[in-house]
Every structure is written in structure tokens, then in C-alpha cells.
Amino acid sequence: RERPIGFIGLGNMGVPMVANLVRAGHPVVAFDVSADARDRAAAVGARVVPTVQAVAAAAETIILMLPNSAIVNDVVHELAGALGDRTLLVDMSSSEPLSTRELAGRLAAVGTRLVDAPVSGGVAGAEAGRLTIMAGGEAPDVAAVEPLLGVLGRVVRVGPVGAGHAVKALNNLLSATHLWITAEAMTAGERFGLDPAVMIDVFNGSSGRSGSTETKYPRYILPGGFDSGFGLRLMLKDMQIATRLAAQVGAPSVLGEHAVERWNAAARALDPGADHTRVAAWLAER
Ligand code: NAD
């Protein structure tokens, strides 16, 4: 029997990813601090365990799908004694690239390897097994997990450890900025008397199109569900990672920093658990 895959972080993304691993025949040992989350993972076929150490005791390859780097570092700290030279950690969360590099250095001291493999495609992509997976790490480590990650989506090798987290944050800086400018254009158009569905149709046939016009507006915003499954606070975290990175490498993003300010204003006004697509409605109402 194949050794189980460890999975820590059973939220909006983690559960459908676990479901796909199980469906593909990989046994999964899973943990989350939330009992509800553990129940949802059990319902899709994972064996849930009560501690992170129990995950490490059962699995050599451990996937993390946690909110941010601070929590990834806490979990790795808790795992410490249980990690060894057979362990390969795959951080699929959208974490901080520099924190990831530091973590890889500390883990290397005990022989544990780290691959960063953040994703795009959202909950819908996770459910369909069609994520884009941005893999950073030593070539043999990435090669070792590529078949497994292939179950979850399309793997793109992007460079050394941390490279995945860097490109992921930059992608979301674009995505969030597109959403904001789309919401401004849509609001202006509606006040002029244009039909929102007609505007989206025109933008999608023109150079103004983006993930926001192609997916977010038609699926989550125009129907009024605001149910993409990606939290506003998680998006803001990614934008901040990207703008900090840009500043650190001497290429500060003026427009990106302005977008962070606007998103921050929306985050202060909306409830903490709000979906990121709510910014469009918030902006339109002002
Ligand atoms: P989520 O908030 O739904 O899930 C995070 C899970 O981590 C929760 O179930 C929480 O209980 C658990 N958790 C928190 N602290 C923990 C700890 N110390 N130990 C164990 N579990 C802990 O978030 P999500 O939407 O699933 O996103 C996860 C990651 O993927 C984030 O970094 C996010 O930015 C990224 N991401 C999300 C989407 C999306 O559409 N939701 C898309 C791409 C990337």
C-alpha cells in the first residue's frame, strides 16, 4: 500500500483538493484546527487525525494549504521534532517568498526538503482538478511531487524555492487591480445607463477583458452571489506580499500600492469573512 499523503489546512481550497487526491487513489491523512473542517475532509474520504504530529508520523509528503506564512511557520514549528530527511513539505498556500526561502534554509538543516507550489484557479479550479500550480524548488524535489500535483492541476516549474510564491503574489496583484478598475468602469457605465451584462459582453470581446470580466463578473458579481470562495483578506494579504516584494527588489509598484490602499478601505468597511468579490458592490454603492 502507498504511504498516505499528509494534508494540513482543510478550508475552501484544501477540502476539494483532498477530494481529488482521494479520488485518484491516494490515501490522505489530514488535519485542521477547525473541527468542522476536519469533518468536511472526512466526508470526502480523508483519514483525519487530531494533531499535526500525527500527520507527520503517517506521511512523508505533506501538503500545506494554510492562510499565510505566519501560520505555515507555526505549523512547521509544531511539526519540528517529527520532520526528517524523508520528509518533503509542499507549501501550496499563498505565502511570502522571502519567508519561504528562510524556512527552506532552516528545514535543510534537518534534511527536510521544501517545495512551494501555490495555485490559481480558485475553488472552482480546485474542485475540477484544474488549478495552475506554480512550483518552486530544487529540480529533483519538484520532479518528485509533480505526478501527485498533476492530480490537482497543471504544474508550471517556475524556478528555485520561493519563486512560486513570488509569481503567485504578483498574479494576484494584477487580478485585484483588474477587479478594482473593472468595478470603477462598470459603475460609471451603469450610471450612464449602460446594461452591465452588455458591457461585460463587449469587454470580453475587446482588449479590456481580464479574469474579472471573463469569470468574476459573470459568475459571482452580476448574479449577486459574491460566492467565489476567496476571502477579501486573503487577496489583500497577497497584494501586500507583491507590493513589498516589488519595493524590496527596487521596482516599487505605484499603482499596486494605491490598489492596496483602496482594498484596505474596503476591508475596513466589510466584514472580516467577506468574499473578495464584494469590493465591486461596495465600490458601486459609494
Ligand atoms: P480558508 O481560510 O478557507 O482555509 C484555511 C484553513 O486553514 C482553515 O480551515 C483554517 O481552520 C486552517 N488553519 C488555520 N490555522 C491553522 C493551523 N495552525 N493548523 C491547521 N489548520 C489551520 O482559506 P483558503 O481559501 O482555503 O486558502 C488557503 C490558501 O490558498 C491561502 O493562502 C489563500 O491565499 C490561497 N488561495 C486561495 C484561493 C481561493 O480561491 N480560496 C485561491 C488560490 C489560493
Residues whose N, C-alpha, C, O or C-beta is under 5 A from the ligand:
A	BS01	NAD	G9 L10 G11 N12 M13 G14 F31 D32 V33 S34 A37 M65 L66 P67 N68 I71 M92 S93 S94 V119 S120 G122 V123 S228 G229 F230 L234
